[in-house]
């Protein structure tokens, strides 16, 4: 019986460690000089927008960190694409206990990676953090603007 339980625990442990492997998938980066480089990007299947990521050039063992100061755009296969953008973002809370009393958005200027959802004459982007999601749009290569939907508290 003990051997059977030990075998089950060993099997569970090995199956969990198999999912913990880091995979580097084919992708590309465009650096701040505008140079496109084909590379392997650590694919974390980002639930939230990254501020940095890791990549390798030409299957080398050297892992390089990419971030907002060094990369303008990166993509993993055809699945995910992120662009760096300086945007006005409203970080007002949607939590009922912490709503603003102002009806107007409270914008701050930030440089962030936006996930590309749709590209074309009108492009759509998203930015997601824990309990925070915002959408952005761009018309004909003009500046990127936030789609504003704000909940606020009325004191009456």
C-alpha positions as CSV (number, residue, x, y, z in Angstrom):
1,X,0.0,0.0,0.0
2,X,2.8,2.4,0.9
3,X,4.5,1.7,-2.5
4,X,1.3,2.4,-4.3
5,X,0.9,5.8,-2.5
6,X,4.5,6.7,-3.1
7,X,4.1,5.9,-6.8
8,X,1.0,8.1,-7.0
9,X,2.7,11.0,-5.3
10,X,5.7,10.6,-7.6
11,X,3.5,10.5,-10.7
12,X,1.7,13.7,-9.6
13,X,5.0,15.5,-8.9
14,X,6.4,14.5,-12.3
15,X,3.3,15.6,-14.1
16,X,3.4,19.0,-12.4
17,X,7.0,19.6,-13.2
18,X,6.4,18.8,-16.9
19,X,4.0,21.8,-17.1
20,X,6.6,24.1,-15.5
21,X,9.0,24.1,-18.4
22,X,9.8,27.4,-20.0
23,X,9.2,27.4,-23.8
24,X,10.8,29.8,-26.2
25,X,8.6,30.2,-29.3
26,X,9.5,31.8,-32.6
27,X,8.8,35.5,-32.7
28,X,10.3,38.9,-33.4
29,X,11.2,42.1,-31.8
30,X,11.5,45.6,-33.2
31,X,14.1,47.6,-31.1
32,X,14.0,51.4,-30.5
33,X,16.1,52.0,-33.6
34,X,13.4,50.2,-35.7
35,X,15.5,47.1,-36.5
36,X,13.4,43.9,-36.7
37,X,15.1,40.8,-35.3
38,X,13.7,37.3,-35.6
39,X,14.2,35.5,-32.3
40,X,12.7,33.1,-29.8
41,X,10.5,34.7,-27.1
42,X,9.7,33.2,-23.8
43,X,6.0,32.5,-24.3
44,X,4.1,33.1,-21.1
45,X,0.8,33.4,-22.8
46,X,0.4,36.7,-21.0
47,X,-2.8,37.1,-19.0
48,X,-1.7,40.6,-18.1
49,X,0.3,43.0,-20.3
50,X,4.0,42.6,-19.7
51,X,6.5,45.4,-18.8
52,X,9.4,43.1,-19.7
53,X,10.0,39.8,-21.3
54,X,12.8,37.4,-22.2
55,X,14.1,36.4,-25.6
56,X,17.0,34.6,-27.3
57,X,18.6,35.3,-30.6
58,X,19.3,32.4,-33.0
59,X,18.7,29.5,-30.6
60,X,21.6,30.7,-28.4
61,X,21.7,30.0,-24.7
62,X,22.0,33.7,-23.8
63,X,18.7,35.1,-22.5
64,X,18.2,38.8,-23.1
65,X,15.6,40.9,-21.3
66,X,13.5,43.2,-23.4
67,X,11.5,46.0,-21.8
68,X,9.8,49.3,-22.5
69,X,13.1,51.2,-22.9
70,X,14.6,48.8,-25.5
71,X,11.7,47.4,-27.5
72,X,9.1,49.2,-29.7
73,X,7.1,46.0,-30.6
74,X,7.3,42.3,-30.2
75,X,5.2,39.3,-31.3
76,X,5.0,35.6,-30.5
77,X,4.1,33.6,-33.6
78,X,0.8,34.8,-35.0
79,X,-0.9,34.5,-31.6
80,X,0.2,37.7,-29.7
81,X,1.6,41.1,-30.6
82,X,2.4,43.9,-28.3
83,X,3.4,47.5,-29.2
84,X,4.9,50.1,-27.0
85,X,2.8,53.3,-26.7
86,X,2.8,56.5,-24.8
87,X,-0.8,56.9,-23.9
88,X,-3.2,58.8,-21.6
89,X,-4.7,56.2,-19.3
90,X,-7.5,56.6,-16.8
91,X,-6.7,54.4,-13.8
92,X,-9.9,55.1,-11.9
93,X,-11.1,52.2,-9.9
94,X,-14.2,50.2,-10.8
95,X,-14.4,48.8,-7.3
96,X,-17.7,50.1,-5.7
97,X,-15.9,50.8,-2.4
98,X,-13.3,53.0,-4.2
99,X,-15.3,54.9,-6.9
100,X,-14.3,58.4,-7.8
101,X,-16.8,61.3,-7.4
102,X,-15.6,62.8,-10.6
103,X,-17.5,62.0,-13.8
104,X,-14.5,62.9,-16.0
105,X,-11.6,60.5,-16.6
106,X,-8.5,61.1,-14.6
107,X,-5.8,60.6,-17.2
108,X,-2.1,60.1,-16.5
109,X,0.6,59.8,-19.2
110,X,2.3,56.4,-19.3
111,X,4.4,54.3,-21.6
112,X,3.1,50.7,-21.7
113,X,2.9,47.7,-23.9
114,X,-0.5,47.4,-25.5
115,X,-1.8,44.1,-26.8
116,X,-2.9,44.3,-30.5
117,X,-6.4,42.9,-30.9
118,X,-7.3,44.3,-34.4
119,X,-5.1,46.1,-36.9
120,X,-6.3,48.1,-39.9
121,X,-7.7,51.6,-40.6
122,X,-9.0,51.5,-37.1
123,X,-6.9,49.5,-34.7
124,X,-8.0,48.1,-31.3
125,X,-5.7,47.5,-28.4
126,X,-6.1,46.2,-24.8
127,X,-4.3,46.8,-21.5
128,X,-4.9,44.4,-18.6
129,X,-3.6,44.2,-15.1
130,X,-5.0,42.4,-12.1
131,X,-8.7,43.7,-11.8
132,X,-8.0,46.4,-14.3
133,X,-8.8,46.4,-18.1
134,X,-8.8,49.2,-20.6
135,X,-9.3,49.4,-24.3
136,X,-7.6,51.8,-26.8
137,X,-8.2,52.6,-30.4
138,X,-6.2,54.3,-33.2
139,X,-7.7,55.9,-36.3
140,X,-5.5,56.0,-39.5
141,X,-2.2,56.0,-37.7
142,X,-3.1,59.0,-35.5
143,X,-2.5,59.0,-31.7
144,X,-3.8,56.1,-29.6
145,X,-6.7,57.0,-27.4
146,X,-8.5,55.2,-24.6
147,X,-12.1,54.1,-25.0
148,X,-13.6,55.7,-21.8
149,X,-16.1,53.9,-19.7
150,X,-16.1,55.2,-16.1
151,X,-18.1,54.3,-13.1
152,X,-18.4,57.1,-10.6
153,X,-20.2,57.9,-7.3
154,X,-23.0,60.4,-7.1
155,X,-23.4,61.7,-3.6
156,X,-27.2,62.2,-3.8
